[in-house]
Amino acid sequence: MKINKTENGSELLIAVVGRLDTTTSPQLDEELKSLNGIEKLVFDFKELEYISSAGLRVLLSAQKVMNKQGSMVIKNVNETINEIFEVTGFVDILTIE
């Protein structure tokens, strides 16, 4: 998995490439520990191939933080990832564009 971060003032864009699973989710979790001052968190999943329950847990954790200090959006979700969000009910929790 590869993570590309772009910070623009109080907005943080995180593009995730590859697989977000048990092995790689701690890496993303670590990147999200410093969200101080971030009012808008945007995930770009254009190149995300797979997400496991461990990856979903990281997203849920980030959503809880951002609920207190701003907003979180997930963009460019492919059909496979969207299906996982639908089956798990995450479409009702997350803002997906």
The 8 nearest C-alpha neighbors of each residue, nearest first, counted from 0:
[[1, 17, 16, 18, 23, 2, 19, 15],
 [0, 2, 16, 15, 17, 3, 14, 18],
 [1, 3, 15, 14, 16, 4, 13, 0],
 [2, 4, 14, 13, 15, 1, 5, 12],
 [5, 3, 13, 12, 2, 14, 6, 11],
 [6, 4, 12, 11, 13, 7, 3, 10],
 [5, 7, 11, 10, 8, 12, 4, 9],
 [8, 6, 10, 9, 11, 5, 12, 37],
 [7, 9, 10, 6, 11, 37, 36, 38],
 [8, 10, 37, 38, 36, 7, 39, 11],
 [11, 9, 39, 7, 8, 37, 6, 40],
 [10, 12, 6, 40, 5, 41, 7, 39],
 [13, 11, 41, 5, 4, 42, 40, 6],
 [12, 14, 4, 42, 3, 43, 41, 15],
 [15, 13, 43, 3, 42, 2, 44, 12],
 [14, 16, 2, 44, 47, 1, 13, 43],
 [17, 15, 46, 47, 1, 0, 2, 14],
 [18, 16, 0, 47, 48, 46, 1, 15],
 [17, 19, 49, 48, 0, 20, 47, 50],
 [20, 18, 50, 54, 24, 23, 49, 51],
 [19, 21, 51, 23, 54, 22, 24, 50],
 [22, 20, 53, 24, 23, 51, 54, 19],
 [21, 23, 20, 24, 25, 19, 26, 53],
 [22, 24, 20, 26, 19, 25, 21, 0],
 [23, 25, 27, 26, 54, 20, 19, 21],
 [26, 24, 28, 27, 23, 29, 22, 21],
 [25, 27, 29, 24, 28, 23, 30, 22],
 [28, 26, 30, 24, 29, 25, 31, 23],
 [27, 29, 25, 31, 26, 30, 57, 24],
 [28, 30, 26, 27, 32, 31, 25, 33],
 [31, 29, 27, 28, 32, 26, 33, 34],
 [32, 30, 28, 29, 33, 34, 27, 61],
 [33, 31, 29, 30, 34, 28, 35, 61],
 [32, 34, 31, 35, 30, 29, 36, 37],
 [35, 33, 37, 32, 31, 36, 64, 65],
 [36, 34, 37, 33, 32, 38, 68, 9],
 [35, 37, 9, 34, 38, 68, 8, 33],
 [36, 38, 9, 34, 35, 10, 39, 11],
 [39, 37, 69, 9, 68, 10, 70, 36],
 [40, 38, 10, 70, 69, 37, 71, 11],
 [39, 41, 71, 11, 10, 12, 70, 72],
 [42, 40, 12, 72, 71, 73, 11, 13],
 [41, 43, 73, 13, 14, 12, 74, 44],
 [42, 44, 14, 74, 45, 75, 13, 73],
 [43, 45, 47, 76, 75, 46, 15, 74],
 [46, 44, 75, 43, 47, 76, 77, 74],
 [45, 47, 16, 44, 48, 17, 15, 14],
 [48, 46, 16, 44, 17, 45, 15, 49],
 [47, 49, 17, 18, 46, 50, 16, 80],
 [50, 48, 18, 47, 19, 80, 51, 17],
 [49, 51, 19, 54, 20, 18, 80, 55],
 [52, 50, 20, 54, 53, 55, 19, 49],
 [51, 53, 55, 54, 56, 50, 20, 21],
 [52, 54, 56, 21, 51, 55, 20, 24],
 [55, 53, 51, 57, 19, 24, 56, 52],
 [54, 56, 52, 58, 57, 53, 59, 51],
 [55, 57, 59, 53, 54, 58, 52, 60],
 [58, 56, 60, 54, 55, 59, 28, 61],
 [59, 57, 61, 55, 60, 56, 62, 54],
 [60, 58, 62, 56, 61, 57, 55, 63],
 [59, 61, 57, 63, 58, 62, 56, 64],
 [62, 60, 58, 64, 59, 63, 65, 57],
 [63, 61, 59, 65, 60, 64, 66, 58],
 [64, 62, 66, 60, 61, 65, 59, 67],
 [65, 63, 61, 62, 66, 67, 60, 68],
 [64, 66, 68, 62, 69, 67, 70, 63],
 [67, 65, 63, 64, 68, 69, 62, 70],
 [68, 66, 65, 64, 69, 63, 70, 62],
 [69, 67, 65, 38, 66, 64, 70, 37],
 [70, 68, 38, 65, 39, 66, 67, 71],
 [71, 69, 39, 65, 66, 40, 38, 72],
 [70, 72, 40, 41, 39, 65, 62, 94],
 [73, 71, 41, 94, 95, 42, 40, 74],
 [72, 74, 42, 95, 41, 43, 96, 94],
 [75, 73, 43, 96, 76, 95, 42, 44],
 [76, 74, 45, 44, 43, 77, 96, 73],
 [75, 77, 44, 74, 45, 81, 80, 78],
 [78, 76, 80, 79, 81, 75, 45, 44],
 [77, 79, 81, 80, 82, 76, 83, 75],
 [80, 78, 82, 81, 77, 83, 49, 48],
 [79, 81, 83, 82, 77, 78, 76, 84],
 [82, 80, 84, 78, 83, 79, 76, 77],
 [81, 83, 85, 79, 80, 84, 78, 86],
 [82, 84, 80, 86, 81, 85, 87, 79],
 [85, 83, 89, 81, 87, 82, 90, 86],
 [84, 86, 82, 88, 83, 90, 87, 89],
 [87, 85, 83, 88, 84, 82, 89, 90],
 [88, 86, 84, 89, 85, 83, 90, 82],
 [89, 87, 85, 90, 86, 91, 84, 92],
 [88, 90, 84, 92, 91, 87, 93, 85],
 [89, 91, 88, 84, 85, 93, 92, 95],
 [90, 92, 89, 88, 93, 94, 85, 84],
 [93, 91, 89, 90, 94, 88, 59, 62],
 [94, 92, 90, 89, 91, 95, 72, 62],
 [93, 95, 72, 73, 96, 71, 92, 90],
 [94, 96, 73, 72, 74, 93, 90, 76],
 [95, 74, 73, 94, 75, 72, 76, 93]]
